[in-house]
């Protein structure tokens, strides 16, 4: 079992430098592949906490930038979890993808991560979509398909 899953992880996802946050996606995705169910659940909770960072009403100032960075890091973490399972849909993936698409209307650069990840998910799962589709609830599937349509409309 990976030791990183027990560390205060992912330490660089809330970093103020966007390129550092984006570079962590590959690392988090790889760690997720190695985690057992308990470690993966703990990692998911930490990522969801970051992704749930509340944004202040004011869109200016250091607090706004800090919170956007934390939220962006969390959404990148969700993207890493989704990307850790190309071509398959493990039981936790529909929940994570549903959380991810909930950030589709967030400010840039968060919304960019959502659109890129949903497009990648769609591409990697298209060959066995009917099988994958069965893993989602009707509500999850509706939200994901609606987000895909909205993203395609504005792309």
N, C-alpha and C positions, 0 to 999 in steps of 0.2 A: 504494500500500500504506500502511496506517495506521502512523504513527510510534509510536502508543501500543503497538502490538504488540511493539515492541522495547524499550520502557521497562521498568523494574522494576515490572511490572504484575501484578496489580491491587493498587495500594498501599492502598486502603481496605477491601479485603475482610477482612483480619484486624483491623480497627479494633475497639476495645473498645466502641464505641457501636453497638448493634444496628441502629438506624435508618440509620446511615451505611452499614453493610454491605448492608442491604436496598436502599438507594437505588442501590448500585453494580450491581445485577442488570441494569437497563436499559442502563447504559453498557457492561458487559461483553458483553451480548447483541448490542448494536449493533456493537461492535468485532469480535466473532466473525464477524458477517455480512460484514465488510469484509476480513477476513484471507485471505491465500492459505494453501495447505495447510501450508507450513512454519511460518508464524506461528501458525496455529491449533494445530498440534501443540505448539509451544512454550508457548502459552497454556494448553493442556490440561494439560501436564506441571506447570506452576506451580500450577494450580488443584488438581490431584490431590495435589500435595505438601501444600497447605493442608488439603485434605479428609482426608488421612491422618494429621493431627496426633494423636498418641497422647494418650489421656486418662489422667490420673493415677488411681490407685486411690481416693484420697480425693476426695470430692465437695464439699470445702470449701476455702476459701482462694483467694488471688490466682492461684496457679498453675493451679488448676482453671478459674477464670473465664477466664484468658488462653487456655488451650488450647481451651476450649469456643468462645471467640470466633474463634480461628483455624480450628477445624474447621467452625464455622458459616459462616465466610467462604468456605471451600473448597467446602462443599456449596451455598452460594448461587452460587458460580462454576459448579459443575456444572449447577445449575438454569438459569443464564443461557445456558450452551451449549445445553442442551436447548431452551430457549425461542427460541433464535436461528434455529431451523428449524421453524417451525410448518408443518404440512401436508406436509412432506417428511421423508425419512429419509436424510440423507447417510451415507456409509460409516462415519464415526466416531461417529455418534449412538447406535447400539446399545451400543457399549462405554461411552460416557459415561452413558447412562441406567442401564445395569447397575451401574456404579460408584455412581450416585446411590441406587438402591434398596438398596444394601448398607448405607446409613446410616439405614434406616427404623427401626431399634431404638435409635438414638442418643438421648441426652437432649434434652429441649426446650431450645432452639428448633430444633435441627437436624432432628428428626423431622417437625416441622411443615412445613419446606421440602420435604422429600421427598414428603409426602402431597399438598401443593398442586401440586407440579410434575408428579407422576405423574397427578393428576386433570386438569391442564391438557393434558398430552401426550395422554391418552386422549380428551379432548374435541376437540382440534384434529386428531387423526388418525383419528377414527372413520369418516369418510366414505370413506376409501381404506385402511381397515385391512388388507384382504387383501393389497394391494400392499405396504404398510409392513411387514407381518408377515414377508414373505420376506427382509427385510434382517437379521433377528435369527437367531442360532443357536437351537437348541432349548433349550439351557441358559439363555441370556439370556431368552428368551421365558418360560420357566417361572418364573424368578426375578421377572420384571416382573409377570407375571400373578398370581403368589402374593402379591407385595407389594400389588397392587391389591386383591386379595380380602381380605387382612389389614387394609388401610387402610379398606376399606369396612365391614368387620366392627366396627372400633372407632370409626368416625366417628359 
